[in-house]
Amino acid sequence: MQKLIASVIALSLLMGTAFGLFFWFENRYCLAQEFRLFAQGTKYELKSLQLERLNERRWQLEERVEQKPEDKTAKEDLKRIEETKKKYEKELEKLGEVK
């Protein structure tokens, strides 16, 4: 009789430990996945803000080039900003696809 009770208790402890470990691992990795999604969303928002500021700067330079067409510095800056804008848009596409 005592062996039966000891076996039931041992089996209960073993099952309890197994379920406990399962839920601990599940909780740990679910939180890690949520954190990855949060970090990715933050990167997306930051890149969007950078692109917005870049567009504002581009519009200012376009106005300056319209007012002073001979301004070579503004034209060079505008060309550099266009290249950077394309790079940011590609990065945003990558971040948006992963979501």
LINTALIN-V339847 format. One record per backbone hydrogen bond with DSSP energy under -1.0 kcal/mol. CO is the residue of the C=O (numbers start at 1). NH is the residue of the N-H. E is the energy in kcal/mol with one decimal. If there is no record, write none. Layout:
co->CO nh->NH e->E
co->CO nh->NH e->E
//
This chain:
co->1 nh->5 e->-2.1
co->2 nh->6 e->-2.6
co->3 nh->7 e->-2.2
co->4 nh->8 e->-2.3
co->5 nh->9 e->-2.5
co->6 nh->10 e->-2.5
co->7 nh->11 e->-2.5
co->8 nh->12 e->-2.4
co->9 nh->13 e->-2.6
co->10 nh->14 e->-2.3
co->11 nh->15 e->-2.5
co->12 nh->16 e->-2.6
co->13 nh->17 e->-2.4
co->14 nh->18 e->-2.3
co->15 nh->19 e->-2.7
co->16 nh->20 e->-2.4
co->17 nh->21 e->-2.6
co->18 nh->22 e->-2.2
co->19 nh->23 e->-2.5
co->20 nh->24 e->-2.1
co->21 nh->25 e->-2.6
co->22 nh->26 e->-2.4
co->23 nh->27 e->-2.4
co->24 nh->28 e->-2.3
co->25 nh->29 e->-2.4
co->26 nh->30 e->-2.0
co->27 nh->31 e->-2.1
co->28 nh->32 e->-1.6
co->29 nh->33 e->-1.9
co->30 nh->34 e->-2.4
co->31 nh->35 e->-2.4
co->32 nh->36 e->-2.2
co->33 nh->37 e->-2.3
co->34 nh->38 e->-2.4
co->35 nh->39 e->-2.9
co->36 nh->40 e->-2.4
co->37 nh->41 e->-2.4
co->38 nh->42 e->-2.2
co->39 nh->43 e->-2.3
co->40 nh->44 e->-2.3
co->41 nh->45 e->-2.4
co->42 nh->46 e->-2.6
co->43 nh->47 e->-2.5
co->44 nh->48 e->-2.2
co->45 nh->49 e->-2.3
co->46 nh->50 e->-2.3
co->47 nh->51 e->-2.3
co->48 nh->52 e->-2.3
co->49 nh->53 e->-2.5
co->50 nh->54 e->-2.3
co->51 nh->55 e->-2.3
co->52 nh->56 e->-2.1
co->53 nh->57 e->-2.3
co->54 nh->58 e->-2.4
co->55 nh->59 e->-2.5
co->56 nh->60 e->-2.0
co->57 nh->61 e->-2.3
co->58 nh->62 e->-2.5
co->59 nh->63 e->-2.1
co->60 nh->64 e->-2.1
co->61 nh->65 e->-2.7
co->62 nh->66 e->-2.2
co->63 nh->67 e->-2.1
co->64 nh->68 e->-2.8
co->68 nh->71 e->-1.8
co->70 nh->72 e->-1.1
co->71 nh->75 e->-1.5
co->72 nh->76 e->-2.5
co->73 nh->77 e->-2.6
co->74 nh->78 e->-2.4
co->75 nh->79 e->-2.1
co->76 nh->80 e->-2.4
co->77 nh->81 e->-2.5
co->78 nh->82 e->-2.0
co->79 nh->83 e->-1.8
co->80 nh->84 e->-2.2
co->81 nh->85 e->-2.6
co->82 nh->86 e->-2.0
co->83 nh->87 e->-1.9
co->84 nh->88 e->-2.6
co->85 nh->89 e->-2.4
co->86 nh->90 e->-2.0
co->87 nh->91 e->-2.1
co->88 nh->92 e->-2.5
co->89 nh->93 e->-2.2
co->90 nh->94 e->-2.2
co->91 nh->95 e->-2.5
co->92 nh->96 e->-2.6
co->93 nh->97 e->-2.0
co->94 nh->98 e->-1.6
co->95 nh->99 e->-1.0
//
